[in-house]
Amino acid sequence: KAARELARVLVAHDVGLVYGGGHVGLMGALADAMLARGGRVTGVIPHHLMRPEVAHQDLTELIVVDSMHERKRIMADRSDAFIVLPGGYGTLEEMFEMVTWLQLRLQAKPVGVVNVEGYFDSLLRFLEHCAQQGFIRRADWDMLIVERSPALLFEQLQLHGAAIAKTHPAQADTGRA
């Protein structure tokens, strides 16, 4: 339901999707919902994941790359913000990398989490614990935008993206989605 709602919000604002290129899981559902609404969807997938049962075959654009590192670089370059839906190791790794890049000023694009039905509550409590223990600075903790609905998250990402662009104009660049 959250993936379909996010698709509705993105298409309503004429925002395309750049993602890992698969047709399974929440991201596959998001891609399908975007396409069904006439949205633009770009997938970036490494050769080793191209098997027809993994790669989405009906995208607006499918970019096939040699490695996971190249995949993440292209997705980061082509995106204006990063939205995290519930997922596993890969989802968490990509979220933490984008937040770390933001912290280190290697990129200036907001990172947001759709906390569907409290999925990320335990992780957020742990991150708050890290901040309380002094391992995450308060300003860095505040970089991660969390909302329970895709529509609210989208609004916050727009506000934070504009604020980042004003405070770090040399690092803010425009991507395609």
Phi, psi and omega in degrees: 000316180295322179295317178295321178294318177298319177301315179301314181296312182298313181295321179299331180259011180055043178252127178278170180246132170242125182208185188287356171089005180272166178249008182252165175069192181297323180291324174296319177296320178296314179300315179299317180294322177297312181297319180298332179267005179085016180282164177268132182226121176249126175254144177233115188223138176286154179310317186292350177252010185285350180317139182306333180282353178248309184288137175285128186264356188240028183281162174299319179211136175235120180254122180258127185237173183273336186213164176296324179296316178296321178302309182295322179297314181295316179299318180294317181296324186270001184251151176259344179199167182234127181243129183251123172257165178308141180188193184250215185306312182298318178299312182295319179299314180294320178299311182295324178296315181293322177293319178297317177298322177295315178301318182275000181063032173274343173210159183230048182239136184292152180238124182230150181242129170269106184274072185297120177049034177076017183308319185266005185306314181295318178296318180295323176296319178297316179296322175297319176301315178302318179295317179297328180276357177088011180271342174232122178294147181305317180298325179286323177298321181289349178292331182275116183267128183233129175219157180272345180235147178301321182295315178295320179296317180301316177300315181294321178297320177297316180295314181292323178299318178294320180293319179297316180300325180287322184272337181225059187299331180291334182264341181282122175230162181259131175258202183253346182216000000 
